[in-house]
Amino acid sequence: MAKILVVDDEPGLRLLYSAELEDEGYKVVTAADCKAATDALENEAIDLVVLDIQIKQESGLEMLQKIVKERSGLPVILCSAYNCYKDDFASWLADAYIVKSSNLDELKKEVARLLKK
């Protein structure tokens, strides 16, 4: 069973993503900030990361760069309320970019696609 790390500062979204992804058969670990995400990456066998771009006062894009540098090959899906970050070169390091929505079909589709690689 694949293990997914969901990094988002909004508790409701972490709960929603966890419930939906667990219904798809994945094990889900959540983190509310970059420190908790780093701890999870060091202590868990994570197969994929769903990463918010704006995490409180922290930058998800900086977290993405750290993941790519330290865990090359680990798939990352950026999930943001803002479409404008697609134009930021740093976001291009991610394997997918999804604009947050109440419909999680696109997220589930990208998770399934990336975990099949």
PDB file as gemmi writes it, atoms N, CA and C in Angstrom:
CRYST1    1.000    1.000    1.000  90.00  90.00  90.00 P 1                      
ATOM      1  N   MET A   1       0.843  -1.180   0.000  1.00  0.00           N  
ATOM      2  CA  MET A   1       0.000   0.000   0.000  1.00  0.00           C  
ATOM      3  C   MET A   1       0.886   1.239   0.000  1.00  0.00           C  
ATOM      4  N   ALA A   2       0.655   2.135  -0.947  1.00  0.00           N  
ATOM      5  CA  ALA A   2       1.446   3.357  -1.062  1.00  0.00           C  
ATOM      6  C   ALA A   2       1.107   4.313   0.076  1.00  0.00           C  
ATOM      7  N   LYS A   3       2.141   5.028   0.536  1.00  0.00           N  
ATOM      8  CA  LYS A   3       1.966   5.990   1.621  1.00  0.00           C  
ATOM      9  C   LYS A   3       2.143   7.401   1.068  1.00  0.00           C  
ATOM     10  N   ILE A   4       1.144   8.243   1.319  1.00  0.00           N  
ATOM     11  CA  ILE A   4       1.127   9.609   0.805  1.00  0.00           C  
ATOM     12  C   ILE A   4       1.262  10.592   1.962  1.00  0.00           C  
ATOM     13  N   LEU A   5       2.114  11.595   1.794  1.00  0.00           N  
ATOM     14  CA  LEU A   5       2.248  12.688   2.756  1.00  0.00           C  
ATOM     15  C   LEU A   5       1.474  13.881   2.224  1.00  0.00           C  
ATOM     16  N   VAL A   6       0.501  14.358   2.995  1.00  0.00           N  
ATOM     17  CA  VAL A   6      -0.281  15.550   2.644  1.00  0.00           C  
ATOM     18  C   VAL A   6       0.203  16.689   3.531  1.00  0.00           C  
ATOM     19  N   VAL A   7       0.715  17.755   2.905  1.00  0.00           N  
ATOM     20  CA  VAL A   7       1.232  18.910   3.636  1.00  0.00           C  
ATOM     21  C   VAL A   7       0.347  20.112   3.330  1.00  0.00           C  
ATOM     22  N   ASP A   8      -0.416  20.546   4.327  1.00  0.00           N  
ATOM     23  CA  ASP A   8      -1.315  21.694   4.162  1.00  0.00           C  
ATOM     24  C   ASP A   8      -1.581  22.273   5.542  1.00  0.00           C  
ATOM     25  N   ASP A   9      -1.637  23.599   5.643  1.00  0.00           N  
ATOM     26  CA  ASP A   9      -1.863  24.231   6.935  1.00  0.00           C  
ATOM     27  C   ASP A   9      -3.343  24.306   7.316  1.00  0.00           C  
ATOM     28  N   GLU A  10      -4.229  23.929   6.424  1.00  0.00           N  
ATOM     29  CA  GLU A  10      -5.660  23.968   6.712  1.00  0.00           C  
ATOM     30  C   GLU A  10      -6.127  22.591   7.208  1.00  0.00           C  
ATOM     31  N   PRO A  11      -6.538  22.510   8.485  1.00  0.00           N  
ATOM     32  CA  PRO A  11      -6.935  21.214   9.055  1.00  0.00           C  
ATOM     33  C   PRO A  11      -8.073  20.536   8.282  1.00  0.00           C  
ATOM     34  N   GLY A  12      -9.029  21.309   7.816  1.00  0.00           N  
ATOM     35  CA  GLY A  12     -10.153  20.736   7.071  1.00  0.00           C  
ATOM     36  C   GLY A  12      -9.713  20.073   5.780  1.00  0.00           C  
ATOM     37  N   LEU A  13      -8.766  20.685   5.087  1.00  0.00           N  
ATOM     38  CA  LEU A  13      -8.257  20.100   3.843  1.00  0.00           C  
ATOM     39  C   LEU A  13      -7.432  18.849   4.115  1.00  0.00           C  
ATOM     40  N   ARG A  14      -6.632  18.876   5.175  1.00  0.00           N  
ATOM     41  CA  ARG A  14      -5.873  17.667   5.521  1.00  0.00           C  
ATOM     42  C   ARG A  14      -6.831  16.509   5.800  1.00  0.00           C  
ATOM     43  N   LEU A  15      -7.899  16.791   6.523  1.00  0.00           N  
ATOM     44  CA  LEU A  15      -8.884  15.764   6.844  1.00  0.00           C  
ATOM     45  C   LEU A  15      -9.588  15.259   5.580  1.00  0.00           C  
ATOM     46  N   LEU A  16      -9.999  16.175   4.707  1.00  0.00           N  
ATOM     47  CA  LEU A  16     -10.671  15.807   3.460  1.00  0.00           C  
ATOM     48  C   LEU A  16      -9.760  14.967   2.575  1.00  0.00           C  
ATOM     49  N   TYR A  17      -8.525  15.429   2.355  1.00  0.00           N  
ATOM     50  CA  TYR A  17      -7.598  14.690   1.512  1.00  0.00           C  
ATOM     51  C   TYR A  17      -7.312  13.312   2.096  1.00  0.00           C  
ATOM     52  N   SER A  18      -7.127  13.256   3.415  1.00  0.00           N  
ATOM     53  CA  SER A  18      -6.865  11.962   4.067  1.00  0.00           C  
ATOM     54  C   SER A  18      -8.014  11.000   3.836  1.00  0.00           C  
ATOM     55  N   ALA A  19      -9.231  11.454   4.091  1.00  0.00           N  
ATOM     56  CA  ALA A  19     -10.399  10.582   3.948  1.00  0.00           C  
ATOM     57  C   ALA A  19     -10.553  10.104   2.509  1.00  0.00           C  
ATOM     58  N   GLU A  20     -10.435  11.009   1.562  1.00  0.00           N  
ATOM     59  CA  GLU A  20     -10.623  10.656   0.152  1.00  0.00           C  
ATOM     60  C   GLU A  20      -9.521   9.714  -0.348  1.00  0.00           C  
ATOM     61  N   LEU A  21      -8.281   9.998   0.029  1.00  0.00           N  
ATOM     62  CA  LEU A  21      -7.175   9.163  -0.436  1.00  0.00           C  
ATOM     63  C   LEU A  21      -7.166   7.803   0.266  1.00  0.00           C  
ATOM     64  N   GLU A  22      -7.558   7.769   1.521  1.00  0.00           N  
ATOM     65  CA  GLU A  22      -7.670   6.482   2.214  1.00  0.00           C  
ATOM     66  C   GLU A  22      -8.781   5.642   1.598  1.00  0.00           C  
ATOM     67  N   ASP A  23      -9.872   6.293   1.164  1.00  0.00           N  
ATOM     68  CA  ASP A  23     -10.941   5.573   0.463  1.00  0.00           C  
ATOM     69  C   ASP A  23     -10.444   4.954  -0.845  1.00  0.00           C  
ATOM     70  N   GLU A  24      -9.399   5.539  -1.419  1.00  0.00           N  
ATOM     71  CA  GLU A  24      -8.805   5.015  -2.651  1.00  0.00           C  
ATOM     72  C   GLU A  24      -7.812   3.881  -2.365  1.00  0.00           C  
ATOM     73  N   GLY A  25      -7.564   3.624  -1.076  1.00  0.00           N  
ATOM     74  CA  GLY A  25      -6.688   2.516  -0.706  1.00  0.00           C  
ATOM     75  C   GLY A  25      -5.278   2.911  -0.316  1.00  0.00           C  
ATOM     76  N   TYR A  26      -5.016   4.203  -0.143  1.00  0.00           N  
ATOM     77  CA  TYR A  26      -3.688   4.664   0.235  1.00  0.00           C  
ATOM     78  C   TYR A  26      -3.601   4.878   1.743  1.00  0.00           C  
ATOM     79  N   LYS A  27      -2.397   4.778   2.281  1.00  0.00           N  
ATOM     80  CA  LYS A  27      -2.114   5.168   3.662  1.00  0.00           C  
ATOM     81  C   LYS A  27      -1.718   6.627   3.601  1.00  0.00           C  
ATOM     82  N   VAL A  28      -2.273   7.456   4.507  1.00  0.00           N  
ATOM     83  CA  VAL A  28      -2.018   8.896   4.450  1.00  0.00           C  
ATOM     84  C   VAL A  28      -1.418   9.385   5.768  1.00  0.00           C  
ATOM     85  N   VAL A  29      -0.355  10.168   5.639  1.00  0.00           N  
ATOM     86  CA  VAL A  29       0.282  10.860   6.752  1.00  0.00           C  
ATOM     87  C   VAL A  29       0.103  12.346   6.464  1.00  0.00           C  
ATOM     88  N   THR A  30      -0.205  13.151   7.494  1.00  0.00           N  
ATOM     89  CA  THR A  30      -0.409  14.581   7.259  1.00  0.00           C  
ATOM     90  C   THR A  30       0.591  15.414   8.044  1.00  0.00           C  
ATOM     91  N   ALA A  31       0.823  16.620   7.531  1.00  0.00           N  
ATOM     92  CA  ALA A  31       1.699  17.583   8.192  1.00  0.00           C  
ATOM     93  C   ALA A  31       1.107  18.977   8.007  1.00  0.00           C  
ATOM     94  N   ALA A  32       1.142  19.773   9.081  1.00  0.00           N  
ATOM     95  CA  ALA A  32       0.574  21.116   9.042  1.00  0.00           C  
ATOM     96  C   ALA A  32       1.596  22.181   8.665  1.00  0.00           C  
ATOM     97  N   ASP A  33       2.880  21.810   8.655  1.00  0.00           N  
ATOM     98  CA  ASP A  33       3.923  22.780   8.312  1.00  0.00           C  
ATOM     99  C   ASP A  33       5.144  22.047   7.757  1.00  0.00           C  
ATOM    100  N   CYS A  34       6.123  22.811   7.339  1.00  0.00           N  
ATOM    101  CA  CYS A  34       7.308  22.214   6.695  1.00  0.00           C  
ATOM    102  C   CYS A  34       8.145  21.405   7.676  1.00  0.00           C  
ATOM    103  N   LYS A  35       8.210  21.807   8.928  1.00  0.00           N  
ATOM    104  CA  LYS A  35       8.962  21.047   9.938  1.00  0.00           C  
ATOM    105  C   LYS A  35       8.357  19.662  10.119  1.00  0.00           C  
ATOM    106  N   ALA A  36       7.035  19.601  10.270  1.00  0.00           N  
ATOM    107  CA  ALA A  36       6.362  18.301  10.422  1.00  0.00           C  
ATOM    108  C   ALA A  36       6.523  17.469   9.153  1.00  0.00           C  
ATOM    109  N   ALA A  37       6.503  18.122   7.996  1.00  0.00           N  
ATOM    110  CA  ALA A  37       6.682  17.400   6.728  1.00  0.00           C  
ATOM    111  C   ALA A  37       8.088  16.812   6.642  1.00  0.00           C  
ATOM    112  N   THR A  38       9.085  17.592   7.039  1.00  0.00           N  
ATOM    113  CA  THR A  38      10.466  17.110   7.034  1.00  0.00           C  
ATOM    114  C   THR A  38      10.622  15.922   7.974  1.00  0.00           C  
ATOM    115  N   ASP A  39      10.014  16.018   9.146  1.00  0.00           N  
ATOM    116  CA  ASP A  39      10.061  14.899  10.104  1.00  0.00           C  
ATOM    117  C   ASP A  39       9.431  13.650   9.506  1.00  0.00           C  
ATOM    118  N   ALA A  40       8.277  13.811   8.855  1.00  0.00           N  
ATOM    119  CA  ALA A  40       7.597  12.663   8.249  1.00  0.00           C  
ATOM    120  C   ALA A  40       8.454  12.040   7.144  1.00  0.00           C  
ATOM    121  N   LEU A  41       9.094  12.882   6.347  1.00  0.00           N  
ATOM    122  CA  LEU A  41       9.937  12.369   5.272  1.00  0.00           C  
ATOM    123  C   LEU A  41      11.155  11.612   5.811  1.00  0.00           C  
ATOM    124  N   GLU A  42      11.635  12.029   6.974  1.00  0.00           N  
ATOM    125  CA  GLU A  42      12.788  11.362   7.576  1.00  0.00           C  
ATOM    126  C   GLU A  42      12.401  10.064   8.277  1.00  0.00           C  
ATOM    127  N   ASN A  43      11.166   9.983   8.773  1.00  0.00           N  
ATOM    128  CA  ASN A  43      10.769   8.860   9.624  1.00  0.00           C  
ATOM    129  C   ASN A  43       9.773   7.893   8.995  1.00  0.00           C  
ATOM    130  N   GLU A  44       9.251   8.217   7.845  1.00  0.00           N  
ATOM    131  CA  GLU A  44       8.245   7.372   7.192  1.00  0.00           C  
ATOM    132  C   GLU A  44       8.734   7.001   5.789  1.00  0.00           C  
ATOM    133  N   ALA A  45       8.245   5.904   5.279  1.00  0.00           N  
ATOM    134  CA  ALA A  45       8.546   5.486   3.905  1.00  0.00           C  
ATOM    135  C   ALA A  45       7.479   6.090   2.987  1.00  0.00           C  
ATOM    136  N   ILE A  46       7.666   7.345   2.634  1.00  0.00           N  
ATOM    137  CA  ILE A  46       6.692   8.091   1.836  1.00  0.00           C  
ATOM    138  C   ILE A  46       6.900   7.786   0.358  1.00  0.00           C  
ATOM    139  N   ASP A  47       5.769   7.538  -0.345  1.00  0.00           N  
ATOM    140  CA  ASP A  47       5.816   7.232  -1.776  1.00  0.00           C  
ATOM    141  C   ASP A  47       5.437   8.413  -2.658  1.00  0.00           C  
ATOM    142  N   LEU A  48       4.729   9.402  -2.082  1.00  0.00           N  
ATOM    143  CA  LEU A  48       4.274  10.565  -2.860  1.00  0.00           C  
ATOM    144  C   LEU A  48       3.926  11.674  -1.878  1.00  0.00           C  
ATOM    145  N   VAL A  49       4.131  12.929  -2.307  1.00  0.00           N  
ATOM    146  CA  VAL A  49       3.811  14.089  -1.470  1.00  0.00           C  
ATOM    147  C   VAL A  49       2.795  14.963  -2.192  1.00  0.00           C  
ATOM    148  N   VAL A  50       1.741  15.348  -1.463  1.00  0.00           N  
ATOM    149  CA  VAL A  50       0.795  16.365  -1.927  1.00  0.00           C  
ATOM    150  C   VAL A  50       1.121  17.597  -1.098  1.00  0.00           C  
ATOM    151  N   LEU A  51       1.579  18.657  -1.762  1.00  0.00           N  
ATOM    152  CA  LEU A  51       2.181  19.808  -1.082  1.00  0.00           C  
ATOM    153  C   LEU A  51       1.476  21.107  -1.432  1.00  0.00           C  
ATOM    154  N   ASP A  52       1.003  21.803  -0.405  1.00  0.00           N  
ATOM    155  CA  ASP A  52       0.445  23.141  -0.583  1.00  0.00           C  
ATOM    156  C   ASP A  52       1.594  24.108  -0.862  1.00  0.00           C  
ATOM    157  N   ILE A  53       1.318  25.204  -1.541  1.00  0.00           N  
ATOM    158  CA  ILE A  53       2.383  26.158  -1.853  1.00  0.00           C  
ATOM    159  C   ILE A  53       2.552  27.188  -0.743  1.00  0.00           C  
ATOM    160  N   GLN A  54       1.447  27.661  -0.182  1.00  0.00           N  
ATOM    161  CA  GLN A  54       1.524  28.627   0.909  1.00  0.00           C  
ATOM    162  C   GLN A  54       1.120  27.936   2.203  1.00  0.00           C  
ATOM    163  N   ILE A  55       2.117  27.655   3.031  1.00  0.00           N  
ATOM    164  CA  ILE A  55       1.906  26.948   4.287  1.00  0.00           C  
ATOM    165  C   ILE A  55       2.238  27.916   5.417  1.00  0.00           C  
ATOM    166  N   LYS A  56       1.218  28.573   5.952  1.00  0.00           N  
ATOM    167  CA  LYS A  56       1.412  29.628   6.953  1.00  0.00           C  
ATOM    168  C   LYS A  56       2.391  30.640   6.380  1.00  0.00           C  
ATOM    169  N   GLN A  57       3.483  30.909   7.083  1.00  0.00           N  
ATOM    170  CA  GLN A  57       4.484  31.850   6.567  1.00  0.00           C  
ATOM    171  C   GLN A  57       5.610  31.116   5.835  1.00  0.00           C  
ATOM    172  N   GLU A  58       5.444  29.834   5.588  1.00  0.00           N  
ATOM    173  CA  GLU A  58       6.474  29.050   4.931  1.00  0.00           C  
ATOM    174  C   GLU A  58       6.157  28.891   3.441  1.00  0.00           C  
ATOM    175  N   SER A  59       7.173  28.557   2.687  1.00  0.00           N  
ATOM    176  CA  SER A  59       7.020  28.399   1.248  1.00  0.00           C  
ATOM    177  C   SER A  59       7.035  26.918   0.862  1.00  0.00           C  
ATOM    178  N   GLY A  60       5.950  26.473   0.285  1.00  0.00           N  
ATOM    179  CA  GLY A  60       5.909  25.115  -0.235  1.00  0.00           C  
ATOM    180  C   GLY A  60       6.883  24.929  -1.390  1.00  0.00           C  
ATOM    181  N   LEU A  61       7.159  26.004  -2.121  1.00  0.00           N  
ATOM    182  CA  LEU A  61       8.114  25.909  -3.228  1.00  0.00           C  
ATOM    183  C   LEU A  61       9.526  25.646  -2.706  1.00  0.00           C  
ATOM    184  N   GLU A  62       9.872  26.255  -1.567  1.00  0.00           N  
ATOM    185  CA  GLU A  62      11.172  25.965  -0.957  1.00  0.00           C  
ATOM    186  C   GLU A  62      11.213  24.519  -0.460  1.00  0.00           C  
ATOM    187  N   MET A  63      10.089  24.059   0.104  1.00  0.00           N  
ATOM    188  CA  MET A  63       9.998  22.671   0.551  1.00  0.00           C  
ATOM    189  C   MET A  63      10.149  21.726  -0.640  1.00  0.00           C  
ATOM    190  N   LEU A  64       9.540  22.076  -1.765  1.00  0.00           N  
ATOM    191  CA  LEU A  64       9.658  21.279  -2.983  1.00  0.00           C  
ATOM    192  C   LEU A  64      11.117  21.161  -3.403  1.00  0.00           C  
ATOM    193  N   GLN A  65      11.844  22.265  -3.395  1.00  0.00           N  
ATOM    194  CA  GLN A  65      13.257  22.245  -3.773  1.00  0.00           C  
ATOM    195  C   GLN A  65      14.057  21.342  -2.841  1.00  0.00           C  
ATOM    196  N   LYS A  66      13.742  21.381  -1.554  1.00  0.00           N  
ATOM    197  CA  LYS A  66      14.427  20.526  -0.575  1.00  0.00           C  
ATOM    198  C   LYS A  66      14.126  19.054  -0.859  1.00  0.00           C  
ATOM    199  N   ILE A  67      12.871  18.751  -1.156  1.00  0.00           N  
ATOM    200  CA  ILE A  67      12.495  17.362  -1.451  1.00  0.00           C  
ATOM    201  C   ILE A  67      13.233  16.865  -2.689  1.00  0.00           C  
ATOM    202  N   VAL A  68      13.249  17.669  -3.742  1.00  0.00           N  
ATOM    203  CA  VAL A  68      13.906  17.270  -4.994  1.00  0.00           C  
ATOM    204  C   VAL A  68      15.401  17.042  -4.755  1.00  0.00           C  
ATOM    205  N   LYS A  69      15.997  17.894  -3.929  1.00  0.00           N  
ATOM    206  CA  LYS A  69      17.439  17.774  -3.652  1.00  0.00           C  
ATOM    207  C   LYS A  69      17.749  16.544  -2.795  1.00  0.00           C  
ATOM    208  N   GLU A  70      16.930  16.312  -1.774  1.00  0.00           N  
ATOM    209  CA  GLU A  70      17.233  15.252  -0.812  1.00  0.00           C  
ATOM    210  C   GLU A  70      16.580  13.909  -1.138  1.00  0.00           C  
ATOM    211  N   ARG A  71      15.481  13.925  -1.868  1.00  0.00           N  
ATOM    212  CA  ARG A  71      14.753  12.685  -2.172  1.00  0.00           C  
ATOM    213  C   ARG A  71      14.418  12.637  -3.657  1.00  0.00           C  
ATOM    214  N   SER A  72      15.437  12.741  -4.482  1.00  0.00           N  
ATOM    215  CA  SER A  72      15.250  12.725  -5.931  1.00  0.00           C  
ATOM    216  C   SER A  72      14.415  11.511  -6.345  1.00  0.00           C  
ATOM    217  N   GLY A  73      13.442  11.748  -7.175  1.00  0.00           N  
ATOM    218  CA  GLY A  73      12.590  10.665  -7.644  1.00  0.00           C  
ATOM    219  C   GLY A  73      11.293  10.521  -6.868  1.00  0.00           C  
ATOM    220  N   LEU A  74      11.180  11.182  -5.714  1.00  0.00           N  
ATOM    221  CA  LEU A  74       9.939  11.139  -4.947  1.00  0.00           C  
ATOM    222  C   LEU A  74       8.914  12.045  -5.637  1.00  0.00           C  
ATOM    223  N   PRO A  75       7.792  11.493  -6.108  1.00  0.00           N  
ATOM    224  CA  PRO A  75       6.808  12.326  -6.808  1.00  0.00           C  
ATOM    225  C   PRO A  75       6.161  13.346  -5.874  1.00  0.00           C  
ATOM    226  N   VAL A  76       5.992  14.567  -6.392  1.00  0.00           N  
ATOM    227  CA  VAL A  76       5.367  15.648  -5.635  1.00  0.00           C  
ATOM    228  C   VAL A  76       4.270  16.278  -6.483  1.00  0.00           C  
ATOM    229  N   ILE A  77       3.096  16.415  -5.884  1.00  0.00           N  
ATOM    230  CA  ILE A  77       1.988  17.125  -6.513  1.00  0.00           C  
ATOM    231  C   ILE A  77       1.805  18.433  -5.757  1.00  0.00           C  
ATOM    232  N   LEU A  78       1.986  19.550  -6.444  1.00  0.00           N  
ATOM    233  CA  LEU A  78       1.685  20.843  -5.837  1.00  0.00           C  
ATOM    234  C   LEU A  78       0.182  21.047  -5.897  1.00  0.00           C  
ATOM    235  N   CYS A  79      -0.377  21.484  -4.802  1.00  0.00           N  
ATOM    236  CA  CYS A  79      -1.815  21.693  -4.720  1.00  0.00           C  
ATOM    237  C   CYS A  79      -2.026  23.071  -4.119  1.00  0.00           C  
ATOM    238  N   SER A  80      -2.517  23.991  -4.915  1.00  0.00           N  
ATOM    239  CA  SER A  80      -2.618  25.375  -4.476  1.00  0.00           C  
ATOM    240  C   SER A  80      -3.977  25.962  -4.830  1.00  0.00           C  
ATOM    241  N   ALA A  81      -4.383  26.949  -4.054  1.00  0.00           N  
ATOM    242  CA  ALA A  81      -5.607  27.678  -4.371  1.00  0.00           C  
ATOM    243  C   ALA A  81      -5.364  28.678  -5.500  1.00  0.00           C  
ATOM    244  N   TYR A  82      -4.104  28.862  -5.862  1.00  0.00           N  
ATOM    245  CA  TYR A  82      -3.734  29.880  -6.842  1.00  0.00           C  
ATOM    246  C   TYR A  82      -3.168  29.256  -8.105  1.00  0.00           C  
ATOM    247  N   ASN A  83      -3.719  29.623  -9.227  1.00  0.00           N  
ATOM    248  CA  ASN A  83      -3.258  29.141 -10.525  1.00  0.00           C  
ATOM    249  C   ASN A  83      -1.975  29.843 -10.963  1.00  0.00           C  
ATOM    250  N   CYS A  84      -1.716  31.037 -10.424  1.00  0.00           N  
ATOM    251  CA  CYS A  84      -0.589  31.858 -10.888  1.00  0.00           C  
ATOM    252  C   CYS A  84       0.774  31.222 -10.637  1.00  0.00           C  
ATOM    253  N   TYR A  85       0.882  30.317  -9.690  1.00  0.00           N  
ATOM    254  CA  TYR A  85       2.179  29.700  -9.394  1.00  0.00           C  
ATOM    255  C   TYR A  85       2.644  28.753 -10.500  1.00  0.00           C  
ATOM    256  N   LYS A  86       1.750  28.388 -11.409  1.00  0.00           N  
ATOM    257  CA  LYS A  86       2.164  27.531 -12.526  1.00  0.00           C  
ATOM    258  C   LYS A  86       3.249  28.193 -13.364  1.00  0.00           C  
ATOM    259  N   ASP A  87       3.285  29.530 -13.341  1.00  0.00           N  
ATOM    260  CA  ASP A  87       4.267  30.280 -14.122  1.00  0.00           C  
ATOM    261  C   ASP A  87       5.598  30.439 -13.397  1.00  0.00           C  
ATOM    262  N   ASP A  88       5.660  30.068 -12.132  1.00  0.00           N  
ATOM    263  CA  ASP A  88       6.891  30.164 -11.353  1.00  0.00           C  
ATOM    264  C   ASP A  88       7.774  28.964 -11.699  1.00  0.00           C  
ATOM    265  N   PHE A  89       8.993  29.234 -12.150  1.00  0.00           N  
ATOM    266  CA  PHE A  89       9.895  28.157 -12.554  1.00  0.00           C  
ATOM    267  C   PHE A  89      10.076  27.119 -11.450  1.00  0.00           C  
ATOM    268  N   ALA A  90      10.077  27.539 -10.196  1.00  0.00           N  
ATOM    269  CA  ALA A  90      10.275  26.598  -9.087  1.00  0.00           C  
ATOM    270  C   ALA A  90       9.167  25.545  -9.054  1.00  0.00           C  
ATOM    271  N   SER A  91       7.967  25.901  -9.485  1.00  0.00           N  
ATOM    272  CA  SER A  91       6.853  24.943  -9.459  1.00  0.00           C  
ATOM    273  C   SER A  91       7.039  23.846 -10.510  1.00  0.00           C  
ATOM    274  N   TRP A  92       7.882  24.094 -11.488  1.00  0.00           N  
ATOM    275  CA  TRP A  92       8.092  23.119 -12.555  1.00  0.00           C  
ATOM    276  C   TRP A  92       8.852  21.890 -12.073  1.00  0.00           C  
ATOM    277  N   LEU A  93       9.423  21.967 -10.870  1.00  0.00           N  
ATOM    278  CA  LEU A  93      10.103  20.803 -10.294  1.00  0.00           C  
ATOM    279  C   LEU A  93       9.100  19.728  -9.871  1.00  0.00           C  
ATOM    280  N   ALA A  94       7.854  20.123  -9.672  1.00  0.00           N  
ATOM    281  CA  ALA A  94       6.817  19.178  -9.241  1.00  0.00           C  
ATOM    282  C   ALA A  94       6.402  18.290 -10.409  1.00  0.00           C  
ATOM    283  N   ASP A  95       5.879  17.128 -10.066  1.00  0.00           N  
ATOM    284  CA  ASP A  95       5.416  16.180 -11.077  1.00  0.00           C  
ATOM    285  C   ASP A  95       4.025  16.527 -11.580  1.00  0.00           C  
ATOM    286  N   ALA A  96       3.282  17.296 -10.787  1.00  0.00           N  
ATOM    287  CA  ALA A  96       1.939  17.736 -11.195  1.00  0.00           C  
ATOM    288  C   ALA A  96       1.586  18.986 -10.396  1.00  0.00           C  
ATOM    289  N   TYR A  97       0.661  19.765 -10.953  1.00  0.00           N  
ATOM    290  CA  TYR A  97       0.191  20.997 -10.313  1.00  0.00           C  
ATOM    291  C   TYR A  97      -1.325  20.997 -10.402  1.00  0.00           C  
ATOM    292  N   ILE A  98      -1.970  21.083  -9.269  1.00  0.00           N  
ATOM    293  CA  ILE A  98      -3.428  21.040  -9.229  1.00  0.00           C  
ATOM    294  C   ILE A  98      -3.942  22.254  -8.468  1.00  0.00           C  
ATOM    295  N   VAL A  99      -4.957  22.897  -9.011  1.00  0.00           N  
ATOM    296  CA  VAL A  99      -5.618  23.992  -8.308  1.00  0.00           C  
ATOM    297  C   VAL A  99      -6.661  23.369  -7.386  1.00  0.00           C  
ATOM    298  N   LYS A 100      -6.630  23.785  -6.116  1.00  0.00           N  
ATOM    299  CA  LYS A 100      -7.543  23.217  -5.116  1.00  0.00           C  
ATOM    300  C   LYS A 100      -8.991  23.361  -5.563  1.00  0.00           C  
ATOM    301  N   SER A 101      -9.758  22.325  -5.259  1.00  0.00           N  
ATOM    302  CA  SER A 101     -11.166  22.281  -5.622  1.00  0.00           C  
ATOM    303  C   SER A 101     -11.872  21.344  -4.661  1.00  0.00           C  
ATOM    304  N   SER A 102     -13.175  21.497  -4.536  1.00  0.00           N  
ATOM    305  CA  SER A 102     -13.939  20.560  -3.707  1.00  0.00           C  
ATOM    306  C   SER A 102     -14.070  19.207  -4.402  1.00  0.00           C  
ATOM    307  N   ASN A 103     -13.851  19.191  -5.714  1.00  0.00           N  
ATOM    308  CA  ASN A 103     -13.863  17.946  -6.479  1.00  0.00           C  
ATOM    309  C   ASN A 103     -12.428  17.422  -6.541  1.00  0.00           C  
ATOM    310  N   LEU A 104     -12.182  16.285  -5.918  1.00  0.00           N  
ATOM    311  CA  LEU A 104     -10.825  15.753  -5.834  1.00  0.00           C  
ATOM    312  C   LEU A 104     -10.499  14.743  -6.929  1.00  0.00           C  
ATOM    313  N   ASP A 105     -11.321  14.659  -7.959  1.00  0.00           N  
ATOM    314  CA  ASP A 105     -11.077  13.696  -9.034  1.00  0.00           C  
ATOM    315  C   ASP A 105      -9.721  13.906  -9.704  1.00  0.00           C  
ATOM    316  N   GLU A 106      -9.362  15.158  -9.978  1.00  0.00           N  
ATOM    317  CA  GLU A 106      -8.081  15.428 -10.641  1.00  0.00           C  
ATOM    318  C   GLU A 106      -6.919  15.018  -9.741  1.00  0.00           C  
ATOM    319  N   LEU A 107      -7.016  15.316  -8.448  1.00  0.00           N  
ATOM    320  CA  LEU A 107      -5.966  14.923  -7.517  1.00  0.00           C  
ATOM    321  C   LEU A 107      -5.829  13.402  -7.479  1.00  0.00           C  
ATOM    322  N   LYS A 108      -6.927  12.704  -7.367  1.00  0.00           N  
ATOM    323  CA  LYS A 108      -6.892  11.235  -7.315  1.00  0.00           C  
ATOM    324  C   LYS A 108      -6.300  10.653  -8.600  1.00  0.00           C  
ATOM    325  N   LYS A 109      -6.644  11.259  -9.722  1.00  0.00           N  
ATOM    326  CA  LYS A 109      -6.128  10.789 -11.009  1.00  0.00           C  
ATOM    327  C   LYS A 109      -4.610  10.966 -11.074  1.00  0.00           C  
ATOM    328  N   GLU A 110      -4.108  12.111 -10.632  1.00  0.00           N  
ATOM    329  CA  GLU A 110      -2.660  12.373 -10.664  1.00  0.00           C  
ATOM    330  C   GLU A 110      -1.919  11.471  -9.674  1.00  0.00           C  
ATOM    331  N   VAL A 111      -2.509  11.229  -8.500  1.00  0.00           N  
ATOM    332  CA  VAL A 111      -1.891  10.330  -7.531  1.00  0.00           C  
ATOM    333  C   VAL A 111      -1.744   8.934  -8.152  1.00  0.00           C  
ATOM    334  N   ALA A 112      -2.828   8.442  -8.744  1.00  0.00           N  
ATOM    335  CA  ALA A 112      -2.793   7.110  -9.358  1.00  0.00           C  
ATOM    336  C   ALA A 112      -1.766   7.050 -10.496  1.00  0.00           C  
ATOM    337  N   ARG A 113      -1.721   8.088 -11.305  1.00  0.00           N  
ATOM    338  CA  ARG A 113      -0.773   8.129 -12.431  1.00  0.00           C  
ATOM    339  C   ARG A 113       0.668   8.103 -11.937  1.00  0.00           C  
ATOM    340  N   LEU A 114       0.970   8.918 -10.949  1.00  0.00           N  
ATOM    341  CA  LEU A 114       2.351   9.019 -10.475  1.00  0.00           C  
ATOM    342  C   LEU A 114       2.807   7.794  -9.705  1.00  0.00           C  
ATOM    343  N   LEU A 115       1.886   7.125  -9.042  1.00  0.00           N  
ATOM    344  CA  LEU A 115       2.282   5.942  -8.289  1.00  0.00           C  
ATOM    345  C   LEU A 115       2.414   4.712  -9.180  1.00  0.00           C  
ATOM    346  N   LYS A 116       1.915   4.783 -10.410  1.00  0.00           N  
ATOM    347  CA  LYS A 116       2.079   3.670 -11.360  1.00  0.00           C  
ATOM    348  C   LYS A 116       3.447   3.654 -11.991  1.00  0.00           C  
ATOM    349  N   LYS A 117       4.179   4.789 -11.945  1.00  0.00           N  
ATOM    350  CA  LYS A 117       5.506   4.882 -12.597  1.00  0.00           C  
ATOM    351  C   LYS A 117       6.451   3.856 -12.035  1.00  0.00           C  
TER     352      LYS A 117                                                      
END                                                                             
